[in-house]
Amino acid sequence: MNILVVDDDAIARLIIEQNLKVLPDLESVIFKAENGKVALDCISKEAIDVILLDLNMPIMNGFEVLNVLQERGFSTPVFIVTSSNLNDDKQRCEEFKFVKGYFQKPITQQNLQLLKELS
């Protein structure tokens, strides 16, 4: 499984990567992007199976990425991983059919297990 982790915080990316590596029965290649623009470049070059996407990032935020993906007819599962606990953000994410989950940081192995099951 090819997983793209999109977060401007290098420590958050590292934590997610470490948690993914210890999940049983999940063989994955992890791609990382520090903002939405880099993420879209990666998506255009690599066969990505799942995206873990932060909302609040510089250059291009998560909502901008979601809008571009929707315009492109994207269907790969996206899981939001954010520090935002705003209901407005969660409801806005639910408008995108390919968003399969909304997790608050810090992400847990239980969250990632759900990601594995839903994707």
N, C-alpha and C positions, 0 to 999 in steps of 0.2 A: 504494500500500500504506500503510495506517495502522498505525504502530508506536507502542506505548506503552513508554516507558522508565521503570522503577520503581526508584528508588535514593534513599536519603536523602542521599547525597553529591552536591552540586551539580557538583563537578568531574568525578566519574565520569559523571554524566548528560551533561555537556558533551562529554567525550571520546567517548562512544558516539555522540552526535549528530554530531559532526564526522566520525567514521569512517563513519557511514552516508551522509553527504552526498557523500563521494568515491567510493562504490561505483559502478562503471559499471552502467548499465542498471537502476538502482533509483530509481524515482520514488516518494518517500514523503512522508507528512505525519507529523511526529513529535510525539507527545503526551508530556508528562513528569509524573511524580508522585513526591513525596518520601516516600511511605509507602504501605502497603497499603490503608488506608482511602481515600485520595485516588484510588488506582488503581481500586478497585472503583467509586467514583463515576464516574470517567471511562469505565469499561467499560460502565456502565449508560446513559451518554449518547451515546457515540460508537461507530461501527462499527470496531472494532479488528481488524486482521488478524494481528498478531504482538505478543507481549509479551516484553520483556526484563526479567527480574525478579531483583532482589537478594534475598538471604535474610535478612540481618541488618539490620533497620530498627526504629526506634521506632514506637510506637502500634500498628502491625499489621505483623508480619514476613511474609516470603515464604511460609513454611509455612502460616500462617493464611490468606493469600490463596489458596494452592493448595487448601486444604480448602474454602473458600467456593466457589471455582470448580467444584470437583468436585461439591459439593452441588447446584449450579445446572445440572449437566449440560453444562458448558463443554467446547468442543472446539477452540477456537482455539489454534494452536501457542504454547507458552511456552518460552522459553530462559532458563535460570538463568545469571545473571552475578554471581559472588560471589567473595569473597576466601577462602572456606572451601575447604580441601583435605581435609576429613574424609570418609572413605569412608561413614560413617553418613549424612551429609547427602546425598551423591550417591545412595546406595541409596534413601533416603527419597523423593527427587525422582523416581526411576525408577518409583515406585509409581503415579504419576499419568500416565495414558496420553497426555495432551496435552502433557507435557513432552518436547520434542524434542531438547534439548541442554543440556549443563552446561559452562559456561565459567568459568575462573578469571580474575579481574582481574589485570592490565589486559586488556580485550578487544582482540583484534587484528582487522585487516581480513580475515584468513583465517577467523576465527570468524564474522564477519559475512557473509562470502561463503557459508559453510555454512548460515547462517540463511536467506539468500536462496534457496538451493537446496532446503532442507527445508520451507519454508513455502509 
